[in-house]
Amino acid sequence: MDATIVSKLQKHYPVLLKEIISVISPQHGGTFIDCTFGQGGYSKKILDFKNTNVIALDRDIESGKIANRLKEKFKDRFIFKNIKFSQLNNLKLKNVNIRGIIFDLGYSFTQIKDPQKGLSFNASGKLNMQLGLNSYSAEDAINKLDEKELERIFKFFGDEKEAKYIARNIIKERSKNKIDTKGLVEIIDKSKKRKNFKVHNATKVFQALRIFVNKEISELIFGLINAVKVLKKGGVLGVVTFHSLEDRIVKYFFKSLSENKSISRYSPFVKQADILFNLIQKKPITPSDEEISKNPPSRSAKFRYVIKKTDFYNFETDIEEQFRNYIEIENYGDKL
Ligand SMILES: C[S@@+](CC[C@H](N)C(=O)[O-])C[C@H]1O[C@@H](n2cnc3c(N)ncnc32)[C@H](O)[C@@H]1O
């Protein structure tokens, strides 16, 4: 669940804004990449500092409308690209001194309110969940994947204990009718033996489907790898996550490249080039009580960051191996 979205006042709050600004320090000027432009909360704040430039990305073309307003105000200090952040190394940035790259994962308030996107279990009509630039929808997944594949999606991306029964009941139901949002919620309700009165029964399955449809795990992994390829020495790479799987990936990536695992007690050589990051703070930064009270969903936000230590771009990482399981599940979508 994303903190930048539903708040008490139903307005957009850029999560952990103060903390992020203090880490990336735009008061010194420079070029920053906002990988998840959304409503432009971070981009606007950075551009308020003189001598800054922002390159903003978002896979949702709707963000382009807000970006156009920023473009009018900040002219050539601001560029917006409707691309997925896993593609950020395709931007021609070789000679640009990128001082900071920020990701604020997930979806925004306007996206969840958009009935066309069908992100919410309260939406009526067709299942969708595509944030933009997708190849398949939740409707394709629910109506075409096999039982085992659906079960694995719900289990691995939603931590849904009753994944097996839900998947089985989907297969039964879809042989009679095409399943839409309401139909899926009814199947989940029927399948769950243990009811949770605090959280909606469909929460975990909907989160899992959204991750699958948008290939969020592969996006994050390749987004991080490619971010490092464009970040310059001394630059900051920061990520705000909203669930434990995302946080595990970011934590692993940052930690594994901040220490030299190949150093042996007996080795006379230290491969300094492999130590890519300075990990200043091991624990994530989380929202203050004040922020949580203004914007309750921000309570699940975690911000981690590193500073790039070298001008080294052809680094090695085993992050794909570590999370191969999840990438393989997202790849079920290739046949849809
Ligand atoms: C939580 S919102 C960001 C809000 C933003 N920080 C602000 O203050 O307005 C996340 C945004 O990231 C976008 N997004 C999610 N995954 C993406 C990806 N792989 N590539 C590009 N944009 C992505 C979504 O479309 C959404 O607009």
The ligand as a MOL file (V3000), in Angstrom:
LIG
                    3D

  0  0  0     0  0            999 V3000
M  V30 BEGIN CTAB
M  V30 COUNTS 27 29 0 0 0
M  V30 BEGIN ATOM
M  V30 1 C 3.7320 6.5380 -5.2420 0
M  V30 2 S 3.6630 7.3120 -6.8060 0 CHG=1
M  V30 3 C 4.9120 8.5400 -6.7520 0
M  V30 4 C 4.4810 9.8300 -6.1600 0
M  V30 5 C 5.5170 10.9250 -6.2590 0
M  V30 6 N 6.6770 10.6890 -5.4460 0
M  V30 7 C 4.9170 12.2430 -5.8520 0
M  V30 8 O 5.3280 12.8100 -4.8590 0
M  V30 9 O 4.0130 12.7220 -6.5220 0 CHG=-1
M  V30 10 C 4.4010 6.1280 -7.8130 0
M  V30 11 C 4.4350 6.4690 -9.2750 0
M  V30 12 O 5.3820 5.6040 -9.8830 0
M  V30 13 C 4.9150 5.2080 -11.1340 0
M  V30 14 N 5.5800 3.9420 -11.4290 0
M  V30 15 C 5.4080 2.7510 -10.8190 0
M  V30 16 N 6.2040 1.8240 -11.3500 0
M  V30 17 C 6.9160 2.4490 -12.3310 0
M  V30 18 C 7.9130 2.0170 -13.2560 0
M  V30 19 N 8.3350 0.7510 -13.2610 0
M  V30 20 N 8.4260 2.9210 -14.1060 0
M  V30 21 C 8.0130 4.2100 -14.1010 0
M  V30 22 N 7.0530 4.6740 -13.2570 0
M  V30 23 C 6.5210 3.8000 -12.3790 0
M  V30 24 C 3.4220 5.0930 -10.9630 0
M  V30 25 O 2.7720 5.1940 -12.2170 0
M  V30 26 C 3.1270 6.2480 -10.0230 0
M  V30 27 O 2.7690 7.3880 -10.7240 0
M  V30 END ATOM
M  V30 BEGIN BOND
M  V30 1 1 1 2
M  V30 2 1 2 3
M  V30 3 1 2 10
M  V30 4 1 3 4
M  V30 5 1 4 5
M  V30 6 1 5 6
M  V30 7 1 5 7
M  V30 8 2 7 8
M  V30 9 1 7 9
M  V30 10 1 10 11
M  V30 11 1 11 12
M  V30 12 1 11 26
M  V30 13 1 12 13
M  V30 14 1 13 14
M  V30 15 1 13 24
M  V30 16 1 14 15
M  V30 17 1 14 23
M  V30 18 2 15 16
M  V30 19 1 16 17
M  V30 20 1 17 18
M  V30 21 2 17 23
M  V30 22 1 18 19
M  V30 23 2 18 20
M  V30 24 1 20 21
M  V30 25 2 21 22
M  V30 26 1 22 23
M  V30 27 1 24 25
M  V30 28 1 24 26
M  V30 29 1 26 27
M  V30 END BOND
M  V30 END CTAB
M  END
